[in-house]
Amino acid sequence: MVPNIAIALAAFSVVSSAATTIDKRVIGGEDAKDGEFPFIVSLSGRGGQCSGSLLDSTTVLTAAHCLEGRFTSNRRMGGVIADIAFAKEHPSYIKGHGDHDIAILKLSTPINRNETMGIGYAVLPENGSDPAPNSTATTAGWGVQGNGNPAYNQVVNKLAKVIIPVRARQDCRWRFNPPEAHPDTICAGENGKDACHGDSGGPLIDQETGQLIGLVSRGQCTSPPTVYTRVGSYIPWIKDHLGGVSSGPNPISPTSSVLPEGTPTPGQKRPWIEVLNYGIVASCGFTENREEECGTEIYCGLFDWSPLHDGAFKNSNECLDAHVPKPKAARASFPRTTRHQQ
């Protein structure tokens, strides 16, 4: 069953009722440069947000807990449409246990690599590779800065990154019940520098090799360190799912032009991809069962969703002062789709 999520690559924004802007998302981080992480994707579903990594034209790697249907709410809209083939958790993953927190999303329409537009794929480590304590790594995401509670009243405007130390696995044993060091995990982070809400499933990149060594799995934002799924433990399983697509539309290229107002021009290296299977609201009030045309009206309260000035949506039954009319857009419905924007 395809999960209720959406995916965005390299540029993402969310909005909710209070519309408060965050300067930094990952704790102690800084804004990433355009095109610095050409493989990172942002996922949204019912109630929150995750991240993931594009491994090839049809494969996204993320945390298994991101497929549990509890993530959504706010997302950017627009772009070229493609279909999801399937989503698959690791066979040993058990919901709520934290072990083997890794999953694959397969896209039936390929997203082609393009260096000019900053679209690329993550580099996998060798099978069994395990980063040494005291080495350094970078994590990145659109997650929020918080104190342990999801901050849905904040706006994430840009991808952030932070360099953190890898620690001994024993330092993360208290993240599990009963407390123990799990061999298929990486422990990383320090006071003032860590991943946070919305970063789950996102990459941990080795500073020296540039390889994708971990996926954000569990932590408490302001109480580092964070547990990362160790990618090196799952290389055979991952490679079993690389490549291959089911029959679908032609490959998506960065020259595709089904794009909304305000699209970055070629050369800005800010592409993004969305994969949808909401079954509720997609963009402009569209659902799998009902289509609505985006016009100059403000769709406040429509299916508990409404568009804001930047093209994102908020979960609300009421109009806010921040709501403004949007230009008329084409009709469409988005069942189980991927979108790609230049």
TIFISE-841215 format. One record per atom (N, C-alpha, C): atom name; x, y, z. Coordinates in steps of 0.001 Angstrom, whole numbers. Each point is the difference from the previous one (the first is absolute). Layout:
# TIFISE-841215
 site       X       Y       Z
   CA       X       Y       Z
...
END
This chain:
# TIFISE-841215
 site       X       Y       Z
    N     843   -1199       0
   CA    -843    1199       0
    C     876    1246       0
    N    -271     917    -921
   CA     799    1216     -72
    C    -372     920    1147
    N     971     526     753
   CA    -285     806    1179
    C    -535    1370    -348
    N    -667     630     968
   CA    -516    1349    -186
    C    1096    1019     247
    N     833     252   -1003
   CA    1110     922     143
    C     157     837   -1244
    N     810    1052     112
   CA     421     782   -1154
    C    1495     187     106
    N     682      81   -1141
   CA    1450     156      -9
    C     392    1258    -745
    N     966     748     539
   CA     517    1179    -689
    C    1513     -18      31
    N     634     360   -1113
   CA    1456     -39    -109
    C     580    1394     -82
    N     873     356     964
   CA     873    1183     -15
    C    -625    1341     306
    N   -1290     193     -92
   CA    -595    1274     407
    C   -1384    -288     536
    N    -281     391    1253
   CA   -1270    -380     622
    C    -425    1047    1004
    N   -1295     273      93
   CA    -467     895    1040
    C   -1318    -501     541
    N    -247     219    1288
   CA   -1263    -380     597
    C    -598    1181     738
    N   -1302     -28     179
   CA    -684    1092     672
    C   -1024    -563     954
    N    -221     656    1112
   CA   -1088    -362     871
    C    -529    1226     706
    N    -881    -183     967
   CA    -854    1093     424
    C     714    1230     517
    N    1048    -149     792
   CA     622    1190     571
    C     943     696    -967
    N     465    -712   -1014
   CA     869     570   -1034
    C    1225     689     576
    N     697    -685     913
   CA    1235     514     581
    C    1191    -556    -755
    N     958     833    -373
   CA    1142    -451    -783
    C    1119    -505     891
    N     634   -1114    -393
   CA    1149    -540     705
    C    1257     362    -763
    N    1039     414     712
   CA    1264     314    -654
    C     834   -1252    -218
    N     -48    -942     926
   CA     779   -1227    -114
    C    -899   -1190     304
    N     126   -1079    -776
   CA    -811   -1176     195
    C     761   -1063     779
    N     964    -665    -650
   CA     826    -902     791
    C     655     841    1092
    N      97    -549    1203
   CA     498     775    1130
    C    1445     429    -247
    N     279    1292     168
   CA    1344     524    -160
    C     479      35   -1432
    N    -923    -103    -958
   CA     387     -85   -1401
    C      92    1338    -698
    N     240     -81   -1291
   CA      46    1176    -861
    C    -663    -350   -1323
    N    -392    1005    -763
   CA    -638    -254   -1279
    C     941    -739    -939
    N    -530   -1028    -663
   CA     775    -697   -1025
    C       8     837   -1274
    N    1060    -131    -767
   CA      80     704   -1274
    C    -895    -694   -1022
    N    -517     771    -967
   CA    -807    -594   -1055
    C     815   -1064    -723
    N    -564   -1194    -135
   CA     684   -1080    -693
    C    1015    -746     832
    N     162     361    1277
   CA    1008    -657     839
    C    -371   -1443     322
    N   -1300    -261     118
   CA    -486   -1353     260
    C    -989    -371   -1100
    N     476    -335   -1192
   CA    -880    -191   -1158
    C    -884   -1231      95
    N     241    -845     999
   CA    -727   -1264     138
    C   -1045      33    1103
    N       6    1020     857
   CA    -879     -20    1165
    C   -1437     318    -403
    N    -939    -734     581
   CA   -1413     231    -275
    C    -736     262    1302
    N   -1070     767     -81
   CA    -844     268    1158
    C   -1321    -723    -174
    N    -424    -709    1040
   CA   -1249    -749     -23
    C    -997     645     945
    N   -1246      49    -404
   CA   -1042     439     929
    C   -1193    -916    -126
    N    -672    -223    1130
   CA   -1176    -856      39
    C    -924     508    1084
    N    -707    -828     717
   CA    -994     479     960
    C     623     374    1333
    N     242    1287     221
   CA     379     462    1324
    C    1422     449     157
    N     862    -110    -992
   CA    1378     401     174
    C     817    -118   -1261
    N    1283    -234     156
   CA     913      79   -1125
    C    1198    -908     220
    N     551    -559   -1088
   CA    1204    -823      19
    C     897     419   -1153
    N    1160    -651     -98
   CA     904     200   -1126
    C     423   -1355    -537
    N     713       2   -1125
   CA     496   -1221    -611
    C    1095     333    -992
    N     533   -1018    -669
   CA    1091     193    -957
    C    -294    -741   -1294
    N     201     684   -1118
   CA    -165    -592   -1319
    C    1264    -794    -336
    N    -155   -1317    -221
   CA    1145    -871    -273
    C     258    -188   -1486
    N   -1062     -34    -771
   CA     104     -47   -1450
    C   -1289     591    -555
    N    -243    -166   -1277
   CA   -1138     686    -615
    C   -1350    -469     512
    N     -51   -1157     656
   CA   -1287    -526     453
    C     -24    -415    1463
    N    1035     297     776
   CA     103    -529    1364
    C     261    1092    1025
    N    -839      62    1030
   CA     181     913    1125
    C     183    -828    1264
    N    1017     332     790
   CA     272    -684    1266
    C    -399     905    1153
    N    -757    -545     953
   CA    -445     785    1151
    C    -149    -916    1209
    N    -500     543    1095
   CA    -248    -798    1204
    C   -1349    -697    -111
    N     -83   -1219     505
   CA   -1250    -757     -80
    C   -1123     682     764
    N     327     665    1118
   CA   -1073     618     778
    C    -655    1156    -749
    N     648     483   -1062
   CA    -598    1064    -811
    C   -1125    -513    -889
    N    -168   -1307     -95
   CA   -1053    -577    -831
    C   -1218    -409     809
    N     -40     368    1262
   CA   -1070    -462     875
    C   -1271     817    -121
    N     -25     999    -889
   CA   -1225     735    -258
    C    -297    1101     980
    N     976     376     851
   CA    -268    1036     980
    C     604    1330    -404
    N     612      63   -1168
   CA     627    1236    -439
    C    -838     702   -1052
    N    -238    1317     149
   CA    -549     872   -1065
    C     -17    1415     397
    N    -995     578    -462
   CA    -503    1277     357
    C     362    1010    -995
    N    1225     449     -65
   CA     273    1160    -825
    C    1074    -300   -1033
    N    -200     470   -1220
   CA     966    -290   -1039
    C     -48    1035   -1092
    N    1047      47    -785
   CA      66     838   -1187
    C    -782    -683   -1108
    N    -432     740   -1049
   CA    -765    -648   -1049
    C     550     344   -1372
    N    -418    -728   -1026
   CA     362     268   -1383
    C    1014    -982    -525
    N     160     -64   -1331
   CA    1039    -815    -588
    C    -517   -1056    -941
    N     908    -764    -574
   CA    -329   -1050    -942
    C    -440   -1245     757
    N    -949    -754    -562
   CA    -617   -1122     702
    C     549   -1341    -477
    N     275    -897     908
   CA     391   -1377    -302
    C    -593    -909    1067
    N      43   -1309    -225
   CA    -655    -941     913
    C     977    -724     919
    N    -474    -354    1213
   CA     745    -863     920
    C    -282   -1451    -374
    N    1033    -823     -41
   CA    -207   -1427    -237
    C    -374    -705    1309
    N     848     135    1034
   CA    -316    -610    1289
    C     918     546    1081
    N    -356    -268    1253
   CA     823     347    1158
    C     199   -1268     821
    N    1201    -159     583
   CA     296   -1247     707
    C     872     254    1214
    N    -482    -401    1175
   CA     807      35    1214
    C     953   -1191       8
    N    1079     105     775
   CA     860   -1160     187
    C    -824   -1113     649
    N     169   -1252    -438
   CA    -844   -1089     514
    C     126    -239    1500
    N    1097     442     616
   CA     182    -207    1443
    C    -475    1183     835
    N    -483    1045    -657
   CA    -458    1178     744
    C   -1316    -302     709
    N     -91     396    1262
   CA   -1233    -119     778
    C    -366    1386     506
    N   -1192     438    -311
   CA    -446    1337     376
    C     174     239    1494
    N     651    1126     335
   CA     160     386    1389
    C    1243    -547     675
    N     688    -980    -628
   CA    1173    -606     633
    C    1291     736    -334
    N      83     621   -1168
   CA    1176     787    -350
    C    1071    -745    -763
    N      31   -1338      93
   CA    1000    -770    -737
    C    -337     -47   -1487
    N    1032     -62    -847
   CA    -162    -152   -1450
    C    -915    1084    -573
    N     227    1218     463
   CA    -845    1135    -386
    C     449     541   -1362
    N    -361    -733   -1050
   CA     436     340   -1350
    C   -1063    -469    -997
    N    -207     773   -1049
   CA   -1038    -327    -978
    C     380     538   -1372
    N    -607    -590   -1018
   CA     214     369   -1400
    C   -1302     512    -598
    N      79    1089    -749
   CA   -1093     442    -860
    C     454    -174   -1440
    N    -821    -659    -816
   CA     318    -166   -1415
    C    -915     880    -846
    N     603     696    -952
   CA    -729     887    -900
    C    -151    -676   -1353
    N   -1199       3    -550
   CA    -205    -643   -1294
    C     435     896   -1153
    N     147    1288     256
   CA     533     921   -1001
    C    1354     498     467
    N    1067    -241    -753
   CA    1344     375     440
    C     196    1504     136
    N     820     393     969
   CA     465    1377     158
    C    1463       8    -425
    N     287     566   -1153
   CA    1344     -82    -565
    C     993     910     714
    N    1239    -469     100
   CA    1092     815     519
    C     252    1165    -963
    N     282    1188     557
   CA     331    1150    -834
    C     875     946     804
    N    1286      50    -315
   CA     940     805     773
    C    -281    1485    -132
    N    -448     431   -1170
   CA    -283    1420    -203
    C   -1086     480     944
    N   -1022    -843     198
   CA   -1107     363     870
    C     217    -455    1439
    N    1124    -644     276
   CA     288    -410    1366
    C    -765   -1211     456
    N    -406    -877    -917
   CA    -683   -1236     361
    C    1013   -1133     -27
    N     164    -686    1100
   CA     970   -1083      66
    C    -461   -1093     940
    N     828   -1003     192
   CA    -338   -1152     823
    C    1013    -163    1129
    N    -461    -501    1114
   CA     880    -254    1136
    C     947   -1162    -310
    N    1171      16     641
   CA    1001   -1058    -177
    C     -68    -948    1195
    N    -209   -1270    -266
   CA     -90    -992    1070
    C    1389    -427     477
    N     124    -369    1268
   CA    1278    -508     523
    C     174   -1472    -354
    N    1146    -549     341
   CA     241   -1427    -192
    C    -845    -806     987
    N    -320   -1215    -397
   CA    -748    -889     875
    C     752    -211    1316
    N    -693     183    1114
   CA     583    -198    1318
    C     782    1180     541
    N     116    1075    -768
   CA     774    1160     463
    C    -617     592    1261
    N     867     485     875
   CA    -440     503    1298
    C     893    1181     381
    N    -524    1213      44
   CA     838    1165     305
    C     595     -83    1398
    N    1221     433     123
   CA     700     -73    1281
    C    -430    1128     927
    N     -87    -259    1302
   CA    -253    1082     956
    C    1037    1106    -161
    N    -440    1230     179
   CA     819    1210    -133
    C     224     434   -1444
    N    -513    -764    -980
   CA     -23     511   -1363
    C   -1139    1014     -96
    N     -83     731   -1100
   CA   -1038    1021    -131
    C    -898    -294   -1192
    N   -1230     471      93
   CA    -989    -213   -1053
    C    -929    1211     -61
    N    -713     115   -1104
   CA    -952    1096    -189
    C   -1402    -559    -125
    N    -942     592     702
   CA   -1400    -324    -210
    C    -711    1252    -484
    N   -1064    -190    -761
   CA    -718    1130    -587
    C   -1486    -303     -33
    N    -813    1033       9
   CA   -1439    -202     -65
    C    -774    1282     144
    N   -1326    -148     -97
   CA    -913    1124     155
    C    -697     -58    1354
    N     551    -778     931
   CA    -626    -136    1307
    C      68    1281     802
    N    -723      20    1112
   CA    -128    1218     794
    C     928     -21    1201
    N     197    1182     582
   CA     729     118    1258
    C   -1028     -19    1110
    N     156    -896     979
   CA   -1028    -103    1024
    C     529    -604    1274
    N    -925    -235     937
   CA     388    -508    1314
    C    -587   -1378     268
    N    -358    -715   -1076
   CA    -560   -1330     176
    C   -1437    -100    -432
    N    -645    1110    -308
   CA   -1375     -15    -476
    C     -44     430   -1459
    N    -798    -661    -847
   CA    -103     403   -1395
    C    -421    1455    -103
    N     701     765    -810
   CA    -263    1438    -115
    C    -724     284   -1298
    N   -1284    -320     -53
   CA    -748     180   -1233
    C    -405    1448    -230
    N     313     890     923
   CA    -333    1407    -164
    C    1172     776    -572
    N     916    -678    -680
   CA    1179     655    -523
    C     137    -255   -1493
    N     683     905    -685
   CA     192     -97   -1435
    C    1442    -361    -305
    N     220   -1049    -777
   CA    1337    -384    -416
    C     205     499   -1418
    N     968     873    -192
   CA     185     635   -1294
    C    1175    -524    -794
    N     968    -630     647
   CA    1174    -436    -732
    C     663   -1181     681
    N     629    -831    -831
   CA     750   -1140     501
    C    1142     472     896
    N     198    -711    1120
   CA    1088     331     921
    C     906   -1209     182
    N    1231     251     434
   CA     978   -1066     205
    C     765     255    1291
    N     613   -1045     539
   CA     850     152    1173
    C    1043   -1119      -3
    N    1235     328     380
   CA    1076    -982     124
    C      37    -492    1442
    N     -22   -1316     175
   CA     -73    -578    1341
    C    1018   -1128     154
    N     408    -292    1242
   CA     931   -1110     233
    C    -727   -1337     101
    N     643   -1039    -515
   CA    -479   -1364     216
    C     481    -452    1375
    N    -880    -637     750
   CA     322    -408    1358
    C     -83   -1517     146
    N     468    -493    1127
   CA    -114   -1433     282
    C   -1474    -378     102
    N    -368   -1180    -500
   CA   -1402    -416      37
    C    -553     -36    1417
    N     856    -262     966
   CA    -441     -52    1392
    C    -620    1326     443
    N     421    1096    -607
   CA    -523    1311     386
    C   -1475     160    -349
    N    -514    -862    -883
   CA   -1408      86    -406
    C    -844   -1142     562
    N     565    -800     886
   CA    -718   -1178     481
    C   -1285     364     725
    N     -33    1168     635
   CA   -1183     398     773
    C   -1158     436    -893
    N     220      46   -1332
   CA   -1097     285    -930
    C    -883   -1229    -209
    N     447   -1150     499
   CA    -735   -1245    -212
    C    -511    -545    1329
    N   -1031    -820     -87
   CA    -573    -628    1186
    C    -100   -1509    -253
    N     787    -817     724
   CA     967     394    1033
    C    1230     666    -616
    N     726     798     793
   CA    1182     697    -512
    C    1064    -986    -482
    N     437     160   -1225
   CA    1072    -826    -542
    C     537     645   -1270
    N    1237    -333    -343
   CA     631     512   -1212
    C    -351    -920   -1165
    N    -662     533   -1003
   CA    -434    -798   -1139
    C    1044      55   -1116
    N     479   -1147    -483
   CA    1097     -24    -972
    C    -345     587   -1360
    N   -1281      54    -351
   CA    -397     514   -1310
    C    -357    1479      46
    N     542     700     986
   CA    -258    1432     143
    C    1311     774      91
    N    -105    1303    -169
   CA    1098     942     219
    C    -484    1004    1031
    N     862     370     913
   CA    -319    1016    1000
    C     780    1263    -354
    N    -676    1136    -122
   CA     692    1228    -407
    C    -719    1226     542
    N     766    1083     166
   CA    -551    1263     477
    C     688     459    1269
    N    -173    1265     329
   CA     558     559    1224
    C    -874    1160     439
    N     246     512    1194
   CA    -809    1093     521
    C       3    1176    -965
    N   -1195     447    -346
   CA    -136    1146    -889
    C      46    -331   -1470
    N     258   -1269    -349
   CA      64    -402   -1403
    C    -644   -1373    -153
    N   -1126     -44    -739
   CA    -710   -1267    -115
    C   -1110     117   -1030
    N    -586   -1158    -354
   CA   -1198     -24    -825
    C   -1208     274     884
    N   -1159     304    -632
   CA   -1203     291     784
    C   -1229    -456    -771
    N   -1203     369     504
   CA   -1258    -402    -617
    C     -28     403   -1467
    N    -390    -921    -845
   CA     -33     253   -1429
    C    1235    -484    -713
    N    1059    -351     748
   CA    1233    -495    -608
    C      33   -1524     -89
    N    -956    -692     614
   CA     -13   -1462      -3
    C     119    -545   -1420
    N     796   -1056    -151
   CA     195    -605   -1310
    C    1048     691    -840
    N     427    1180     431
   CA     970     777    -755
    C    1403    -560      91
    N     920     522    -818
   CA    1330    -589    -125
    C     984     405    1083
    N     905    -911     306
   CA    1222     287     741
    C    1133    -285    -979
    N     766    1026    -362
   CA    1013     -92   -1043
    C    1393      48     616
    N     840    -982    -311
   CA    1368     -27     495
    C     774    1191    -546
    N     640     758     874
   CA     714    1208    -406
    C    1168    -293    -933
    N     643   -1134     189
   CA    1192    -317    -785
    C    -331    -613   -1354
    N    -965    -921     -31
   CA    -292    -738   -1236
    C   -1197     545    -771
    N    -868     760     664
   CA   -1218     478    -642
    C   -1056   -1076    -164
    N     180   -1136     658
   CA    -939   -1107    -127
    C   -1171     133     975
    N   -1132    -573    -397
   CA   -1193     -38     843
    C     166   -1126    1012
    N     357     341    1227
   CA     305   -1032     997
    C   -1140    -243     980
    N    -950     934     111
   CA   -1067    -166     976
    C   -1283     694    -394
    N   -1098    -396     669
   CA   -1314     617    -159
    C    -494     414    1382
    N    -491    1218     140
   CA    -502     470    1289
    C   -1129    -917     465
    N     134    -555    1213
   CA    -978    -961     492
    C    -726     472    1255
    N     727     295    1073
   CA    -665     418    1243
    C     905     904     819
    N    -618     973     656
   CA     732     936     838
    C    -963     969     656
    N     537     993     711
   CA    -840     957     717
    C     445    1436    -225
    N     432     321   -1193
   CA     325    1378    -395
    C    1059     634     893
    N    -438     592    1098
   CA     919     740     864
    C     720    -886    1004
    N    -179   -1319    -112
   CA     693    -933     895
    C     773   -1019    -829
    N    1082     434    -666
   CA     796    -926    -808
    C     607   -1080     899
    N     503   -1098    -592
   CA     121    -244   -1437
    C   -1251    -626    -602
    N      27    -164   -1333
   CA   -1094    -595    -753
    C     426   -1359    -542
    N    -961    -914     -93
   CA     238   -1315    -588
    C    -253      68   -1505
    N     943    -503    -773
   CA    -126     -95   -1455
    C      28   -1469    -405
    N    -841    -381    -949
   CA      98   -1337    -574
    C    1313    -102    -777
    N     780   -1036     251
   CA    1296    -159    -679
    C    -214    -610   -1383
    N     171     806   -1042
   CA    -269    -436   -1369
    C     894   -1171    -400
    N    1253     -16     491
   CA     926   -1074    -344
    C    -475   -1380     399
    N    -946     -79     924
   CA    -540   -1291     439
    C   -1029    -565    -972
    N    -446     816    -952
   CA   -1132    -396    -842
    C     297      75   -1496
    N    1270      35    -376
   CA     361     177   -1406
    C    -580   -1088    -915
    N     100   -1286     335
   CA    -600   -1008    -890
    C   -1500     215    -203
    N    -726     302    1080
   CA   -1444     232    -112
    C    -290    1223    -856
    N     762    1065     200
   CA    -193    1217    -791
    C     266    -276   -1478
    N    1103    -678    -292
   CA     363    -250   -1400
    C   -1008    -900    -704
    N    -688    -830     757
   CA   -1053    -833    -590
    C   -1140     843    -558
    N     -98    1255     466
   CA   -1105     860    -420
    C     438    1160    -888
    N    1264      44    -359
   CA     468    1070    -880
    C    -390    -286   -1445
    N    -203    1093    -770
   CA    -310    -141   -1415
    C   -1359    -619    -216
    N    -387     -96   -1263
   CA   -1255    -639    -343
    C   -1201     869     298
    N    -930      43    -927
   CA   -1239     746     184
    C   -1130    -805    -599
    N   -1189     185     524
   CA   -1167    -571    -647
    C    -365     896   -1170
    N    -871    -476    -869
   CA    -353     799   -1173
    C    -617    1305     439
    N     458    1096    -581
   CA    -493    1317     376
    C     337    1017   -1047
    N    -250    1281     272
   CA     273    1065    -954
    C    1483     117    -305
    N     334     860    -936
   CA    1387     248    -354
    C     757     567    1186
    N    1328    -199      41
   CA     792     563    1099
    C    -187    1498     137
    N      10     460    1257
   CA     -98    1426     263
    C    1352     641    -254
    N      13    1113    -692
   CA    1244     731    -227
    C    -144    1397     559
    N    1109     670     332
   CA     -54    1338     575
    C    -529    1057    -949
    N    -243    -369   -1274
   CA    -530     986    -938
    C   -1518     -19     -33
    N    -637    -941     740
   CA   -1454     -54      42
    C    -561    1311     516
    N   -1186     374    -456
   CA    -441    1371     242
    C   -1385     130     610
    N    -574   -1075     567
   CA   -1294     120     663
    C     245     534    1396
    N     252    1309      97
   CA     503     596    1228
    C    -822    1207     409
    N    -122     278    1300
   CA    -794    1117     483
    C     752    1318     -49
    N    -718    1066     322
   CA     604    1322      71
    C    1137      -4    1014
    N    1077     706    -285
   CA    1104     113     933
    C    1016   -1115     -99
    N     -72    -821   -1057
   CA     955   -1085    -170
    C    1410     536    -207
    N    1015    -536     697
   CA    1376     424    -246
    C     394    -254   -1447
    N     802     864    -558
   CA     443    -145   -1378
    C    1133   -1011     -87
    N     226    -613   -1195
   CA    1094    -957    -158
    C    1327     602     435
    N     801    -806     697
   CA    1289     470     475
    C      -3     357    1469
    N   -1201     123     614
   CA     -66     347    1415
    C     247   -1209     906
    N     -30   -1193    -569
   CA     271   -1228     752
    C    -905    -134    1222
    N   -1305     171    -232
   CA    -951    -185    1090
    C   -1157    -876    -460
    N     290   -1197    -522
   CA   -1074    -885    -421
    C    -683    -621    1204
    N   -1195    -514    -199
   CA    -618    -791    1048
    C    -986    -973    -597
    N    -257   -1062     721
   CA    -857   -1080    -460
    C   -1070    -242    1050
    N   -1205    -302    -431
   CA   -1040    -396     941
    C    -586   -1332    -421
    N    -216    -858     975
   CA    -691   -1255    -230
    C   -1243      10     869
    N   -1161    -152    -607
   CA   -1250     170     725
    C    -840   -1264       7
    N    -655    -242    1108
   CA   -1111    -944      53
    C    -837     379    1208
    N    -516    1185      -7
   CA    -712     485    1174
    C   -1323    -715     212
    N    -813    -148   -1069
   CA   -1343    -498     195
    C    -845    1051     684
    N     646    1106     408
   CA    -731    1150     520
    C     314    1161    -920
    N     524    1064     508
   CA     243    1169    -831
    C    1386     -33    -602
    N      95     241   -1290
   CA    1290     273    -624
    C      92    1513     -77
    N     152     593   -1178
   CA     118    1453     -55
    C   -1302     625    -465
    N    -246    1226     436
   CA   -1178     770    -403
    C   -1292    -742     282
    N     -32    -800    1043
   CA   -1220    -719     333
    C    -234   -1242    -822
    N     937    -408    -854
   CA    -184   -1210    -789
    C      79   -1232     892
    N    -799    -993    -298
   CA     118   -1293     652
    C     -84   -1078   -1062
    N     174   -1242     401
   CA    -135   -1085    -963
    C   -1450    -150    -445
    N    -928     461     795
   CA   -1413    -190    -300
    C    -707    1267    -450
    N     654    1129      96
   CA    -653    1256    -342
    C    1031     994    -501
    N    -326     707   -1064
   CA     899    1007    -534
    C    -602    1384     224
    N     824     929     405
   CA    -390    1391     140
    C     974     846    -793
    N    -493    1054    -621
   CA     874     853    -780
    C     559    1115     870
    N    1312     205     -74
   CA     618    1096     732
    C    -323    1294    -718
    N    -605     926     663
   CA    -289    1278    -608
    C     456    1123     892
    N    -672    1138     -71
   CA     374    1125     846
    C    -612    -125    1382
    N    -910    -990     167
   CA    -605    -190    1307
    C    1024    -519    1003
    N    -273     241    1270
   CA     820    -541    1079
    C    -740   -1217     547
    N     604   -1184    -107
   CA    -681   -1224     386
    C     128    -258    1494
    N    -446     930     804
   CA      70    -187    1444
    C   -1005   -1060     428
    N     467    -980     759
   CA    -888   -1010     537
    C    -346   -1117    -953
    N     419      65   -1279
   CA    -303   -1055    -941
    C     766   -1257     381
    N    -708   -1057     404
   CA     626   -1229     474
    C     996     280    1123
    N    -228    1051     781
   CA     906     408    1078
    C    1354     469    -521
    N      61     399   -1262
   CA    1260     481    -570
    C    -254    1309    -720
    N    1018     839     -92
   CA    -133    1233    -767
    C    1360     503    -438
    N      74     608   -1201
   CA    1289     464    -513
    C     416    1325     601
    N    1289     172     222
   CA     544    1261     463
    C     737     682   -1142
    N     547    1177     274
   CA     586     821   -1051
    C    1182    -652    -690
    N     717    -908     668
   CA    1187    -590    -615
    C    -288   -1328    -679
    N   -1272    -362    -124
   CA    -342   -1230    -679
    C     -29   -1210     902
    N     290     180    1283
   CA     -77   -1117     931
    C   -1416     -77     562
    N    -253   -1006     821
   CA   -1317    -174     587
    C      93     -84    1510
    N   -1072     389     657
   CA     -35    -141    1437
    C   -1246    -778     391
    N      79    -663    1134
   CA   -1107    -792     498
    C    -868     886     884
    N   -1134     450    -515
   CA    -810     956     748
    C   -1411      42    -556
    N    -954     367     824
   CA   -1367     209    -447
    C    -320    1475    -167
    N     961     864     255
   CA    -258    1429     -33
    C     979     721    -906
    N    -426    1156    -524
   CA     889     849    -784
    C     849     851     945
    N    1232     244    -398
   CA     879     886     742
    C     332    1204    -858
    N     539    1031     611
   CA     411    1178    -753
    C    1070    -344   -1029
    N     761   -1068     260
   CA    1085    -373    -909
    C    -511    -584   -1311
    N   -1277    -419     -39
   CA    -548    -563   -1219
    C    -215    1099   -1033
    N     467    -237   -1205
   CA    -216     941   -1096
    C    -415    -785   -1230
    N    -723     641    -944
   CA    -396    -710   -1222
    C    1213    -473    -785
    N    -154   -1146    -660
   CA    1059    -538    -844
    C    -427      50   -1459
    N     967     113    -940
   CA    -336     -19   -1423
    C    -702   -1297    -368
    N    -839      53   -1018
   CA    -731   -1174    -436
    C     962   -1067    -505
    N    -244   -1248     381
   CA     869   -1094    -411
    C    -823   -1071    -699
    N     659    -908    -689
   CA    -688   -1045    -747
    C    -602   -1036     939
    N   -1063    -666    -475
   CA    -599   -1090     762
    C     892   -1234     -77
    N      22    -746    1079
   CA     740   -1267       3
    C    -346    -759    1258
    N     225   -1300      -2
   CA     -81    -776    1240
    C    1301    -756     130
    N     384    -301    1239
   CA    1335    -516     234
    C     -15   -1292     810
    N    -536   -1099    -498
   CA     100   -1259     738
    C    1371    -617    -159
    N     671    -250    1123
   CA    1279    -714       2
    C     947     546   -1057
    N     458    1187     203
   CA     796     643   -1031
    C    1321     512     511
    N     894     238    -928
   CA    1263     662     279
    C      27    1278    -786
    N     491    1071     592
   CA     129    1239    -733
    C    1436     444      -4
    N     380     655   -1060
   CA    1366     501    -113
    C     -27    1433    -478
    N     668     873     732
   CA      56    1404    -385
    C    1426     415    -273
    N     199     858   -1015
   CA    1333     499    -307
    C     494     902    1103
END
